[in-house]
Amino acid sequence: MRISKRKPSFGHQSYQQIKYRINQYIRVPEVRLIDEDGNNIGVVDTRQALTLAQEKGLDLVEVSPLANPPVVKIVDYKKMKYQEEKERRKEKAKQKKVEVKGIRLSVRISEHDTETRLHQAEKFLSQDDKVRVEMILKGRERQHVDLARENFNKFIDSLNQIIPLTIEQSLTIQGGKLSAMVAKK
């Protein structure tokens, strides 16, 4: 029978959770104590700090384990964890996820279809998304890359007149595909 040494993973946490040692799990003889008001009490015996915290009905939490001696604070542990979780959620809400939207053109695209694609691209860019503009050449169209490049550049220029652009990825031609990535300035 073969025994696996790898630990099973039952889920993935997207953030790193900070683990604190609290109360009786603090195993050093002396600690630097900070009371619930934020005042520095000084270096005291760990048992004395623990009894002080218990008298106040609070927890003794090791906030800086690498210091010499480790820094501990008298605080309500559940309240502290709640505040940290609240701040983490607030930071996550502030993050904007930028999506890449695609606009596909063709060499023989009509003027009306070009206008429709311009409006779509304008809408995507106004939502702070990036836009990948693509043109796929099929069959005999591959012989007229210069015409395709001209139509492509005309579309980008028209879009630049509507919304000021920055070109994230310049025009690339690979096989029968022209593509570029643009974003709002």
SVG drawing of the C-alpha trace seen along z (x, -y; Angstrom):
<svg xmlns="http://www.w3.org/2000/svg" viewBox="-26 -63 41 65">
<polyline fill="none" stroke="black" stroke-width="0.4" points="0.0,0.0 1.4,-3.4 0.9,-6.3 0.7,-9.8 2.7,-12.5 0.8,-15.3 -1.9,-17.0 -5.4,-17.1 -6.7,-20.5 -10.4,-21.0 -10.7,-24.5 -8.7,-27.5 -8.6,-30.7 -8.0,-33.7 -6.5,-35.8 -3.9,-35.1 -5.4,-34.9 -3.3,-36.2 -3.0,-33.8 -2.6,-35.3 -1.6,-33.5 -4.0,-34.4 -4.2,-33.9 -2.6,-30.6 -1.1,-29.9 1.5,-32.7 4.5,-30.6 7.2,-33.2 8.3,-34.2 8.1,-38.0 6.1,-40.2 5.8,-43.9 2.3,-44.8 -0.1,-47.3 -3.4,-47.9 -6.8,-48.3 -6.4,-52.1 -3.2,-51.7 -0.9,-52.7 2.5,-51.0 2.8,-49.3 6.2,-47.9 7.9,-44.5 5.9,-42.2 5.7,-38.5 3.3,-36.7 1.2,-35.2 0.8,-38.7 -0.3,-40.1 -2.8,-37.2 -4.4,-37.8 -4.6,-41.5 -6.5,-40.8 -8.8,-38.2 -9.7,-40.7 -10.8,-43.1 -12.8,-40.4 -10.7,-40.7 -8.1,-38.6 -4.3,-38.8 -3.3,-38.8 0.2,-38.6 0.4,-41.3 4.1,-41.3 5.6,-37.8 9.0,-38.7 9.8,-41.5 12.1,-40.9 10.2,-40.5 7.0,-39.8 4.4,-42.6 1.0,-41.7 -2.2,-43.7 -5.2,-43.5 -8.2,-43.5 -11.5,-41.8 -10.2,-39.1 -13.6,-38.6 -14.1,-42.3 -10.5,-42.6 -11.1,-39.8 -14.4,-41.4 -12.7,-44.7 -10.0,-43.1 -12.6,-41.2 -14.5,-44.4 -11.4,-46.2 -10.5,-43.3 -14.0,-43.4 -13.8,-47.1 -10.4,-46.8 -11.8,-44.0 -14.8,-46.2 -12.5,-49.0 -10.8,-46.8 -12.0,-47.2 -11.8,-44.2 -10.8,-45.2 -12.3,-43.0 -11.2,-42.6 -14.1,-42.9 -13.8,-41.9 -14.8,-43.7 -14.6,-41.7 -14.3,-43.4 -14.0,-42.1 -12.4,-43.6 -15.8,-43.9 -17.7,-45.4 -20.4,-47.9 -20.5,-51.5 -23.5,-50.8 -21.9,-47.8 -18.7,-49.8 -20.8,-52.4 -22.4,-49.7 -19.0,-48.3 -17.8,-51.9 -20.8,-52.3 -20.1,-49.0 -16.5,-49.8 -17.4,-53.3 -19.8,-51.6 -17.1,-49.1 -14.4,-51.8 -16.8,-54.1 -17.2,-51.2 -13.4,-51.2 -12.9,-47.9 -10.2,-47.2 -11.2,-46.4 -9.4,-43.9 -10.2,-44.8 -9.8,-41.8 -10.0,-41.3 -9.9,-37.7 -9.0,-37.4 -10.6,-34.5 -9.7,-33.0 -8.7,-35.6 -8.8,-38.4 -5.4,-37.1 -4.0,-38.5 -5.1,-42.1 -3.4,-42.6 -2.7,-46.2 -6.5,-46.9 -7.3,-45.1 -4.6,-47.2 -6.1,-50.4 -9.7,-49.5 -8.3,-48.5 -6.5,-51.8 -9.5,-53.8 -11.6,-52.1 -9.1,-52.8 -8.8,-56.5 -12.6,-56.8 -12.7,-55.4 -9.9,-57.7 -12.0,-60.7 -14.9,-59.6 -12.9,-58.6 -9.2,-59.4 -7.4,-56.1 -4.1,-54.5 -2.9,-51.6 -2.1,-48.8 -1.0,-46.4 -0.2,-47.8 -1.4,-46.2 -0.1,-42.6 -0.6,-40.4 -0.4,-36.7 -1.4,-34.4 -4.8,-35.7 -5.6,-37.6 -5.0,-41.3 -5.5,-42.4 -4.8,-45.3 -5.7,-46.2 -7.0,-49.7 -8.0,-51.3 -9.4,-54.7 -6.8,-57.3"/>
</svg>
